[in-house]
Amino acid sequence: MKQTKEDFLNGQTLLIDKPLGWSSFQAVNALKWAIRKKFHLKKIKIGHAGTLDPLATGLLIICTGKFTKQIPELQGQIKEYTGTFTLGGTTPSYDLETEVNQEFSIDHLTLDIIHKTTSKFIGEIDQKPPIFSALKKDGKRLYEFARKGVEIEIKTRKVTIFEFEITAIDLPKVRFRVVCSKGTYIRSLANDFGKALNSGAHLSELKRTKIGDFDVNKAITPAIFKEQLAVED
């Protein structure tokens, strides 16, 4: 369906499948420049409804024009993720942004133990955000402290895990699906899950599949968006 300049200015909700290695800001910027170039606009309001780390892929909701007012509401929606935990080692960032700093045995683990341990995380839980995150403390991003090796106290916060299932096990890899509330860090869940198993764990793959009623299966990559926009004459 052809989209006009007025469509984007009045407001569009765009479902983008963010590629691996891209920041959420890069994805927003790619769309912004494509729209501006296509319609010769000096500026346009555009923003995303919930950050995805560069190492994560999947659903990124991008709003334009007057629809940017809906961003806070969209950010509060329940989210679904799929991905992989790697057991047997932890990293300072709880994912692959940093290297494994401590290794653990996984010889004691059974399929039954791994499946049953998910029940410890269902419902409202206390979760500590990763030190390698964009949250602010004393006016600085937490990752700024982390990269300088400065130790700081990070307070736990309440998040809700509605569903947590293990979908495949090929040790040390464990595939999962999680449905959770706003503010949940899947990296922290990986780290805490590893502690509960006495095996250590880090997040090695993550894809956001749903935000509320929006599904990644309806999303397109920034490259395809630009291609489609370019041929709409």
C-alpha positions as a Markdown table, in Angstrom:
| # | Residue | x | y | z |
|---|---|---|---|---|
| 1 | Met | 0.0 | 0.0 | 0.0 |
| 2 | Lys | 1.5 | 3.3 | -1.1 |
| 3 | Gln | 2.3 | 5.7 | 1.8 |
| 4 | Thr | 2.3 | 9.4 | 1.4 |
| 5 | Lys | 4.2 | 12.2 | 3.1 |
| 6 | Glu | 1.0 | 13.1 | 5.0 |
| 7 | Asp | 0.8 | 9.5 | 6.2 |
| 8 | Phe | 4.2 | 9.7 | 7.9 |
| 9 | Leu | 3.6 | 13.2 | 9.3 |
| 10 | Asn | 0.1 | 12.3 | 10.6 |
| 11 | Gly | 1.6 | 9.1 | 12.1 |
| 12 | Gln | 2.6 | 5.6 | 11.2 |
| 13 | Thr | 3.4 | 2.6 | 13.4 |
| 14 | Leu | 6.2 | 0.7 | 11.6 |
| 15 | Leu | 7.2 | -2.9 | 12.5 |
| 16 | Ile | 10.9 | -3.3 | 12.0 |
| 17 | Asp | 12.9 | -6.6 | 12.3 |
| 18 | Lys | 16.2 | -5.2 | 13.7 |
| 19 | Pro | 19.3 | -6.8 | 12.2 |
| 20 | Leu | 22.0 | -8.3 | 14.4 |
| 21 | Gly | 24.7 | -5.7 | 15.2 |
| 22 | Trp | 22.5 | -2.7 | 14.7 |
| 23 | Ser | 21.6 | -0.4 | 17.6 |
| 24 | Ser | 18.0 | 0.7 | 17.9 |
| 25 | Phe | 19.2 | 4.2 | 17.2 |
| 26 | Gln | 20.7 | 3.1 | 13.9 |
| 27 | Ala | 17.4 | 1.5 | 12.8 |
| 28 | Val | 15.4 | 4.6 | 13.6 |
| 29 | Asn | 18.0 | 6.8 | 11.8 |
| 30 | Ala | 17.9 | 4.6 | 8.7 |
| 31 | Leu | 14.1 | 5.0 | 8.4 |
| 32 | Lys | 14.3 | 8.7 | 9.2 |
| 33 | Trp | 16.8 | 9.4 | 6.4 |
| 34 | Ala | 14.8 | 7.3 | 3.9 |
| 35 | Ile | 11.6 | 9.1 | 4.7 |
| 36 | Arg | 13.2 | 12.5 | 4.6 |
| 37 | Lys | 14.9 | 11.8 | 1.3 |
| 38 | Lys | 11.8 | 10.3 | -0.3 |
| 39 | Phe | 9.5 | 13.3 | 0.6 |
| 40 | His | 12.1 | 16.1 | 0.7 |
| 41 | Leu | 11.4 | 16.8 | 4.4 |
| 42 | Lys | 13.7 | 18.9 | 6.5 |
| 43 | Lys | 12.6 | 17.0 | 9.6 |
| 44 | Ile | 10.1 | 14.4 | 10.9 |
| 45 | Lys | 9.3 | 13.2 | 14.4 |
| 46 | Ile | 10.3 | 9.5 | 14.7 |
| 47 | Gly | 11.2 | 7.2 | 17.6 |
| 48 | His | 11.2 | 3.6 | 18.8 |
| 49 | Ala | 9.1 | 2.0 | 21.5 |
| 50 | Gly | 11.7 | 0.0 | 23.4 |
| 51 | Thr | 15.4 | -0.5 | 22.9 |
| 52 | Leu | 17.0 | -3.7 | 21.6 |
| 53 | Asp | 20.7 | -4.3 | 22.3 |
| 54 | Pro | 22.9 | -4.5 | 19.2 |
| 55 | Leu | 23.4 | -8.2 | 19.9 |
| 56 | Ala | 19.7 | -8.8 | 19.9 |
| 57 | Thr | 17.4 | -9.0 | 16.9 |
| 58 | Gly | 13.7 | -8.9 | 16.3 |
| 59 | Leu | 10.7 | -6.6 | 16.7 |
| 60 | Leu | 11.3 | -2.9 | 17.0 |
| 61 | Ile | 8.2 | -0.7 | 16.9 |
| 62 | Ile | 9.0 | 2.7 | 15.2 |
| 63 | Cys | 6.5 | 5.5 | 15.3 |
| 64 | Thr | 6.4 | 8.6 | 13.1 |
| 65 | Gly | 4.7 | 12.0 | 13.3 |
| 66 | Lys | 1.8 | 12.3 | 15.7 |
| 67 | Phe | 2.0 | 8.6 | 16.5 |
| 68 | Thr | 5.2 | 9.3 | 18.6 |
| 69 | Lys | 2.8 | 10.3 | 21.4 |
| 70 | Gln | 1.9 | 6.6 | 21.6 |
| 71 | Ile | 5.4 | 5.5 | 22.4 |
| 72 | Pro | 5.0 | 5.4 | 26.2 |
| 73 | Glu | 1.9 | 3.3 | 26.0 |
| 74 | Leu | 3.7 | 0.8 | 23.6 |
| 75 | Gln | 6.7 | 0.6 | 25.8 |
| 76 | Gly | 4.5 | -0.6 | 28.6 |
| 77 | Gln | 3.2 | -3.6 | 26.6 |
| 78 | Ile | 4.0 | -7.2 | 27.5 |
| 79 | Lys | 6.9 | -8.6 | 25.5 |
| 80 | Glu | 7.9 | -12.0 | 24.2 |
| 81 | Tyr | 11.5 | -13.1 | 23.6 |
| 82 | Thr | 13.1 | -16.3 | 22.3 |
| 83 | Gly | 16.8 | -17.0 | 22.5 |
| 84 | Thr | 19.7 | -19.1 | 23.9 |
| 85 | Phe | 21.4 | -19.3 | 27.2 |
| 86 | Thr | 24.9 | -20.8 | 27.2 |
| 87 | Leu | 25.5 | -22.6 | 30.5 |
| 88 | Gly | 28.9 | -23.2 | 32.1 |
| 89 | Gly | 30.2 | -19.6 | 32.0 |
| 90 | Thr | 29.4 | -16.1 | 33.0 |
| 91 | Thr | 30.4 | -12.7 | 31.5 |
| 92 | Pro | 30.5 | -9.3 | 33.1 |
| 93 | Ser | 27.8 | -8.0 | 30.7 |
| 94 | Tyr | 25.7 | -11.2 | 31.1 |
| 95 | Asp | 25.9 | -11.6 | 27.2 |
| 96 | Leu | 28.5 | -11.8 | 24.5 |
| 97 | Glu | 29.4 | -8.1 | 24.6 |
| 98 | Thr | 32.2 | -9.2 | 27.0 |
| 99 | Glu | 34.2 | -12.4 | 27.3 |
| 100 | Val | 33.6 | -15.3 | 29.7 |
| 101 | Asn | 35.3 | -14.4 | 33.0 |
| 102 | Gln | 34.4 | -17.4 | 35.0 |
| 103 | Glu | 33.7 | -21.1 | 34.1 |
| 104 | Phe | 31.6 | -23.7 | 35.9 |
| 105 | Ser | 30.9 | -27.4 | 35.6 |
| 106 | Ile | 27.7 | -28.5 | 34.1 |
| 107 | Asp | 28.2 | -32.2 | 34.8 |
| 108 | His | 25.5 | -32.1 | 37.5 |
| 109 | Leu | 22.7 | -30.8 | 35.2 |
| 110 | Thr | 19.9 | -33.0 | 34.0 |
| 111 | Leu | 17.1 | -32.1 | 31.6 |
| 112 | Asp | 14.6 | -32.3 | 34.4 |
| 113 | Ile | 16.6 | -29.9 | 36.7 |
| 114 | Ile | 16.9 | -27.4 | 33.8 |
| 115 | His | 13.1 | -27.5 | 33.1 |
| 116 | Lys | 12.1 | -27.4 | 36.7 |
| 117 | Thr | 14.3 | -24.4 | 37.6 |
| 118 | Thr | 12.2 | -22.1 | 35.3 |
| 119 | Ser | 9.4 | -22.3 | 37.9 |
| 120 | Lys | 11.6 | -20.2 | 40.3 |
| 121 | Phe | 11.3 | -17.3 | 38.0 |
| 122 | Ile | 7.6 | -17.3 | 37.2 |
| 123 | Gly | 5.6 | -14.4 | 38.6 |
| 124 | Glu | 6.8 | -11.1 | 40.2 |
| 125 | Ile | 10.6 | -11.4 | 40.9 |
| 126 | Asp | 13.3 | -9.1 | 42.1 |
| 127 | Gln | 15.8 | -8.5 | 39.3 |
| 128 | Lys | 19.1 | -6.6 | 39.2 |
| 129 | Pro | 19.8 | -4.8 | 35.9 |
| 130 | Pro | 23.1 | -5.5 | 34.2 |
| 131 | Ile | 26.0 | -3.1 | 35.0 |
| 132 | Phe | 26.5 | -3.0 | 31.2 |
| 133 | Ser | 23.2 | -1.2 | 30.5 |
| 134 | Ala | 21.9 | 2.3 | 29.6 |
| 135 | Leu | 20.2 | 2.9 | 32.9 |
| 136 | Lys | 21.3 | 6.0 | 34.7 |
| 137 | Lys | 22.8 | 6.4 | 38.1 |
| 138 | Asp | 24.1 | 9.8 | 39.4 |
| 139 | Gly | 23.5 | 11.2 | 35.9 |
| 140 | Lys | 25.7 | 8.6 | 34.1 |
| 141 | Arg | 24.9 | 5.5 | 32.2 |
| 142 | Leu | 25.7 | 2.3 | 34.1 |
| 143 | Tyr | 27.9 | 1.0 | 31.2 |
| 144 | Glu | 30.1 | 4.1 | 31.7 |
| 145 | Phe | 30.9 | 2.9 | 35.2 |
| 146 | Ala | 31.4 | -0.7 | 34.0 |
| 147 | Arg | 33.8 | 0.2 | 31.2 |
| 148 | Lys | 36.0 | 2.2 | 33.7 |
| 149 | Gly | 35.9 | -0.8 | 36.1 |
| 150 | Val | 34.1 | 1.3 | 38.8 |
| 151 | Glu | 32.1 | -0.9 | 41.2 |
| 152 | Ile | 28.6 | 0.6 | 42.0 |
| 153 | Glu | 25.6 | -0.6 | 43.9 |
| 154 | Ile | 22.7 | -1.4 | 41.6 |
| 155 | Lys | 19.3 | -1.8 | 43.2 |
| 156 | Thr | 17.0 | -4.6 | 42.3 |
| 157 | Arg | 13.6 | -3.9 | 40.9 |
| 158 | Lys | 10.3 | -5.8 | 40.5 |
| 159 | Val | 9.5 | -7.3 | 37.1 |
| 160 | Thr | 7.0 | -10.0 | 36.1 |
| 161 | Ile | 7.7 | -13.1 | 34.2 |
| 162 | Phe | 4.4 | -14.4 | 32.8 |
| 163 | Glu | 5.8 | -17.4 | 30.9 |
| 164 | Phe | 9.2 | -19.0 | 30.9 |
| 165 | Glu | 9.8 | -22.3 | 29.0 |
| 166 | Ile | 12.8 | -24.2 | 27.8 |
| 167 | Thr | 12.2 | -25.2 | 24.2 |
| 168 | Ala | 15.3 | -27.2 | 23.4 |
| 169 | Ile | 18.4 | -28.4 | 25.2 |
| 170 | Asp | 21.8 | -29.2 | 23.6 |
| 171 | Leu | 24.2 | -28.6 | 26.4 |
| 172 | Pro | 25.7 | -26.1 | 27.0 |
| 173 | Lys | 23.1 | -24.4 | 24.9 |
| 174 | Val | 19.6 | -24.0 | 26.2 |
| 175 | Arg | 16.8 | -22.5 | 24.0 |
| 176 | Phe | 14.0 | -20.6 | 25.7 |
| 177 | Arg | 10.9 | -18.5 | 25.3 |
| 178 | Val | 10.0 | -15.8 | 27.8 |
| 179 | Val | 6.9 | -13.5 | 28.1 |
| 180 | Cys | 7.6 | -10.7 | 30.5 |
| 181 | Ser | 6.7 | -7.2 | 31.7 |
| 182 | Lys | 8.3 | -3.9 | 30.8 |
| 183 | Gly | 11.8 | -3.4 | 32.3 |
| 184 | Thr | 12.8 | -7.1 | 32.3 |
| 185 | Tyr | 16.4 | -7.7 | 31.3 |
| 186 | Ile | 16.7 | -11.1 | 29.6 |
| 187 | Arg | 20.5 | -10.9 | 30.2 |
| 188 | Ser | 19.9 | -10.7 | 33.9 |
| 189 | Leu | 17.5 | -13.6 | 33.7 |
| 190 | Ala | 20.2 | -15.6 | 32.0 |
| 191 | Asn | 22.7 | -14.8 | 34.8 |
| 192 | Asp | 20.2 | -15.5 | 37.5 |
| 193 | Phe | 19.1 | -18.8 | 35.9 |
| 194 | Gly | 22.8 | -19.9 | 35.8 |
| 195 | Lys | 23.1 | -19.1 | 39.5 |
| 196 | Ala | 20.0 | -21.1 | 40.3 |
| 197 | Leu | 21.5 | -24.1 | 38.3 |
| 198 | Asn | 24.9 | -23.7 | 40.1 |
| 199 | Ser | 26.4 | -23.7 | 36.6 |
| 200 | Gly | 26.7 | -20.1 | 35.5 |
| 201 | Ala | 25.1 | -18.8 | 32.3 |
| 202 | His | 25.1 | -16.0 | 29.8 |
| 203 | Leu | 22.8 | -14.9 | 27.1 |
| 204 | Ser | 24.2 | -15.9 | 23.7 |
| 205 | Glu | 21.3 | -15.2 | 21.4 |
| 206 | Leu | 18.1 | -13.1 | 21.7 |
| 207 | Lys | 15.2 | -12.2 | 19.5 |
| 208 | Arg | 12.2 | -10.1 | 20.5 |
| 209 | Thr | 9.2 | -11.8 | 18.9 |
| 210 | Lys | 6.2 | -9.8 | 20.2 |
| 211 | Ile | 5.3 | -6.5 | 21.8 |
| 212 | Gly | 1.6 | -6.6 | 22.9 |
| 213 | Asp | -0.4 | -7.6 | 19.9 |
| 214 | Phe | 2.5 | -6.8 | 17.4 |
| 215 | Asp | 4.4 | -9.7 | 16.0 |
| 216 | Val | 7.8 | -9.9 | 14.4 |
| 217 | Asn | 6.3 | -12.0 | 11.7 |
| 218 | Lys | 4.7 | -8.9 | 10.3 |
| 219 | Ala | 7.9 | -6.9 | 10.5 |
| 220 | Ile | 10.4 | -6.0 | 7.8 |
| 221 | Thr | 14.1 | -5.1 | 7.9 |
| 222 | Pro | 15.3 | -1.5 | 7.5 |
| 223 | Ala | 16.7 | -2.4 | 4.1 |
| 224 | Ile | 13.4 | -3.7 | 2.8 |
| 225 | Phe | 11.6 | -0.7 | 4.2 |
| 226 | Lys | 14.0 | 1.6 | 2.2 |
| 227 | Glu | 13.5 | -0.5 | -0.9 |
| 228 | Gln | 9.7 | -0.4 | -0.7 |
| 229 | Leu | 9.7 | 3.3 | 0.0 |
| 230 | Ala | 12.0 | 4.0 | -3.0 |
| 231 | Val | 9.7 | 2.2 | -5.5 |
| 232 | Glu | 6.5 | 3.8 | -4.3 |
| 233 | Asp | 6.2 | 6.4 | -7.0 |
